[in-house]
Amino acid sequence: MVAKRMANIPESGTVRITNIVSDLKAQGIGVISFSVGEPDFNTPDNITEAAVQSLRDHFTHYTPSAGIAELKQAVAEKSRKDSGIPCEDKHVVITPTKHAIFMAFLAMVEEGDEVILPDPSWGTFEACVRIAGAKAKFVTLKEEEEYRMFPERVAEAITKRTKMILINSPSNPLGSVMERKDVQGIADLAKDHDLTVLSDETYEKIIFEGKHYSIASLPGMFERTITVNGFSKTYAMTGWRVGWSIAPPHITKEINKLQSQTVTNVTSFVQIAGVEALRGPQDFVQMMRNELKERRDLVYDLVSEIPSLHCPKPKGAFYMFPSYDQEISSEKMAEYLLKEAHVAITPGSAFGPAGEGHFRISYAACRQDIIDGMGHIKEALEKL
Ligand SMILES: Cc1ncc(COP(=O)(O)O)c(C=O)c1O
């Protein structure tokens, strides 16, 4: 018998779609993929070279569990400079971003606790809340309000059981960027109700309009915020599995306990690559952002030409999350678009209850694929 806990953990909503993609490929049918959550750029060479050199230098042993001093310093320095987070290296744990989210919830919540999550939001948040034994309390974000997370709505969701609020700006899957007054309002609520905030800032450097505000930089917030961020999206390093958490000492201590008793440390030479990413030239980030902005404009124009799709213009990340008029489930829509248009998208149901009736387009694909894929989607939707 497996543990009862496992029944609480949702399966990935995309498995069936992945199976159909494999079947189509086996039949020699090409599929345009708008489903991957990673930039289609290569890791910059200077970063790769730093890792290769450290391998040659035999930097292949255990490191301190929370990460090598140089990388923790580089992360703290970057977070003070770019985001105004009043942190030092002792507040940093080097770990894959997704693992940071998992450890943060495991360290902070348990059975009987509630965590406020925006809906739609990335499915991993809810999964990790459940693994920790707690419950998600969703705050529905509305398309006609440009998916803003209004503090008044968050206030309505707070109960005696609430322990944490999660924010994610720019958002996966919405591409929305939080406004300063909303971040401030949520900070005030956290202070008034003695709550911890988990702020996922993974897409911080991929903002086309607006500005990034780290909630941990606001007065009185550092003590109650866990900020997670990483290298995956900013430096096209998804496969390297490295990111970080920043939290006050009493939380960092617990996160580090979990890290040291599980993965021990992030791969030694990958940490050296991380130092190079943060301290080396940053022109790659600017280049990628410019390119993604052009693709955002392109995909937005193409979506706007399809009468049954509706979506505010995303201001960040590399996702669009249109709603559709057709009355079929998002799982069925994904299956239909795959079979009819040979385009893979992610069904909205993977992003919480309010994701139903939507699908996510990841436009980290080349421009020709965007033009062809959106053309096929248009034709397929006209037939429905
Ligand atoms: C909002 C968000 N946070 C975190 C991550 C995970 O980052 P990593 O792959 O670096 O663990 C992702 C990846 O898709 C994401 O969308």
The ligand as a Gaussian input file, in Angstrom:
#p B3LYP/6-31G(d) Opt

LIG

0 1
 C        6.369000      30.228000     -11.675000
 C        7.495000      29.255000     -11.748000
 N        8.271000      29.084000     -10.678000
 C        9.296000      28.200000     -10.684000
 C        9.557000      27.449000     -11.810000
 C       10.596000      26.360000     -11.736000
 O       11.813000      26.719000     -11.941000
 P       12.971000      25.602000     -11.984000
 O       12.731000      24.769000     -13.177000
 O       14.166000      26.448000     -12.082000
 O       12.930000      24.810000     -10.716000
 C        8.777000      27.587000     -12.948000
 C        9.028000      26.742000     -14.129000
 O        8.262000      26.611000     -15.025000
 C        7.710000      28.508000     -12.920000
 O        6.910000      28.680000     -13.974000

